[in-house]
Amino acid sequence: MFRVFGRIGVLSFGGPAAQIALMHSELVERHKWLSEQDYLRALSLCMLLPGPEAMQLATYAGWRLRGVAGGLLGGLLFVLPGAVVIMALALGYVHFGALPLVQATFVGIKAAVIVVVVQALLRVSGKALKDPAAWMLAGLAFLGLFAFGVPYPLLILGAGLFGVWRAGATAPQPIPSATRNHPGRTLVIWGLLWAAPLALVWMLDQDFLLQLGLFFSKLAVVTFGGAYAVLAYMTQTVVQDFGWIDTGQMIDALGLAETTPGPLILVTEFVALLAGFAQGGATMAILAGVLALWVTFTPCFLWIFLAGPYLDTLSARPRLAAALQAITAAVVGVILNLSVWFALHVLFGTVRSLGAMPLPDLATLNVTALGLTLLAALLLLRLRLGLPATLAISATAGLLVGVIGG
């Protein structure tokens, strides 16, 4: 199990779709540890829960094979390789990120990430927008965020309630499922583990770490629809409300998170490292990064160990399924908002705000960034070159433009 899940963790590039396909290849086809039906039901459960579905799928597979110890093994091996790389990249970024050639390279990475987010939007919309109600939810979610700045958690709650209402009074058809743990005990143990570092920094009177830990804990509860869905909400909070980092650093964080293995939500670690460095140097950066990792991924283990034994029963409840479908439809609008926001800040030097709505200054269009974006679109969407190769070529092109221009 260590060898197989370690291989999955090291090779888990390319976002949830690629990661889920890799796990299917290893766990279902190659080693036959899970049946096709078990794998698909587990995937449905992980999509229903908040948090990164691919990491939770690895955790569930490990739990299914060897209980809690197996779940910890599967989940940790999925996260740790990328977390180590992110920490190294972030510490390098705070020391060398301001160099002109490094910034030129980042222009290429950012341009590629615009296309990556658009690709995610196309994938999710193709699966989620099946009827007029789904299109309506996506449109309302986009307008709510883009034009009015409605908080992301409220959008998720509203979409879920709409899905439950649409499902009506259809009776559930529970399927008995043997449990391997006691839910009360699981909730207490993992709830205490989740809260322990928050209590510690509170007792030590570390206001910044406490604020950071509470925010990322809240993020862990509302992360439905993957990392792309909450990035705009996270950006608004850490950039505008708390002022921990600036918009350019947030965009760089997403670009670097795209280049590493593991779940994209590891961008929270990068943001925490940058914020910590600004507050107190390298030591505070490492403390902030570790705290962000803890409060982001400890809840993932809680959800799986709590819900895993009831997988069959949960999957048979139509109201839950309808709520998930509605939330997924709303997430399309959320990702569209992120796509527009991200593209505006990469392609234009000045972006003002009219209330919550971003308005670019057309005279500040970055022609280089636009050209690199078109190159990335050609490589990823037309030639289907793959994410690692597209990022590498885009970053190299940005560096070459910087060398020539410099």
Summary of the structure (lengths in Angstrom):
residues: 406
radius of gyration: 21.0
end to end distance: 50.3
largest distance: 67.3
contacts: 1448
relative contact order: 0.17
helix: 80%
strand: 2%
